[in-house]
Amino acid sequence: MADTKRDYYEVLGVPKTASDDEIKSAFRKLAKQYHPDLHPNDKEAEAKFKEVNEAYEVLSNADKREKYDQFGHAAFDPTAGGGYSSGWSGFGGGSPFGGSSPFGGFGDIFGDFFGGGSSSRSSSANGPIRGENLRQSVTISFEEAAFGCEKEIQYRREENCSVCGGTGAAAGSQPQTCPTCGGRGSVTRVQNTILGSMQTTVPCSACGGTGKIIKDPCKACGGNGRVRTIQKRKFKIPAGIDDGQTIRLSGGGDEGYRGGSNGDLHISIRVKPHKRFVRDGADIHQNITIPVTTAILGGSISVPTLEKECKLNIPEGTPSQKTFRMKGFGIQKLNSSEKGDMYVNITVEIPKKLTEKERELVVRLAEEMGDGDAQKAKPKKKGLFK
């Protein structure tokens, strides 16, 4: 069941604000630690390995991570293939790495320390590849969340080198097809084990899995074909956004490879708490203290709202902890013109010290209202030595 699963961030040992690189690094470490090749016939390690894979499959995907941040495990219906089954079926009947089993789709992540991998990398070695999604966070004030605002964010992203056009080759030259793998980007390796011969496909070490050899590398990018640039981008935050929600800027992520589309930029919104107001969806709550005389006699008090001071009528005989609703004085609902309400909780202030005249007046009031114990509350006359 979803409610029995550990939090995915807890599984990988990273905070909710972790970057994509931090998540990937944590995953590499844990996946290597619990990999079944290192722990044969160890059911506990196998379970840990599955759990790590499941957490990474969600948190490494910006869209799935956004849904998980908002709805938790409930965002993925186990009956629709959203969770692991017994065995190695993984998400949607496949590995989170793209293969048919946890040992067939590790590609560049596991190839360096297990010698095994998937052929998925080679199949796309020369085709267009979409750029990576990026994740940033922005902190705004309570009022900015309520009314909306415009912000500018600065971040780093990868782009194709403008000097070589992303080929990695110096001007006047072109990458050559790798003679080792024939341009596939991968090679097949046969290993003899106690279970027989095992054939695996691994990235080509001669070309690094690209299928190309660059003899004269571009000096601007060192033959990588990619450079990291600093980007500045303005974006609008809609009125009514809440803490923890995410805005997606299409195409704001890393630039795609070989004509592939750009990734997206996902911006997590953090809202500072207000010193007076407490938010509950589109509604806001606040506490206001009134004198005991206003509670008894009634009257009008000034109430601060998000936009201005407003008057609130207090009926006579209002008890402490009475809550009044001010309709339409809350926060605008996201993607709607409708507003929530404001709830004002009244606390009646009882004076702790009274002057002699104030005390007499209260006693007279008590007597007038038929309080039989009023005489006991009268101040005693002080004697000569008292």
Buried (B, 14 or more C-beta within 10 A) or exposed (E): EBEEBEEBBEBBBBEBEBEBEBBBBBBBEBBBEBBBEEBEEEEEBBEBBBBBBBBBBBBBBBEBBBBBBEEBBEBBEEEEBBBBEEEBBBBEEBBBBBBBBBBBBBBBBBBBBBEBBBBBBBEBBBEEBBBBBBBBBBEBEBBBBBBBBEBEBEBEBBBBBEBBEBBBBBEEBEBEBBEBBEBBBBBEEEEEEEEEEEEBBBBBEBBBBBBBBBEBBBEBBEBBBBBEEEEEBEBEBBBBBBBEBBBBBEEBBBBBBBEBBBBBBBBBBEBEEBEEBBBEEBBBBBEBEBBEEBBEEEBEBEBBBBEEEBEBEBEEEBEBEBEBEBEEBBBBBBEEEEBBBBBBBBEBEEEEEEEEEEBEEBBEEBBEEEBEEBEEEEEEEEEEEE
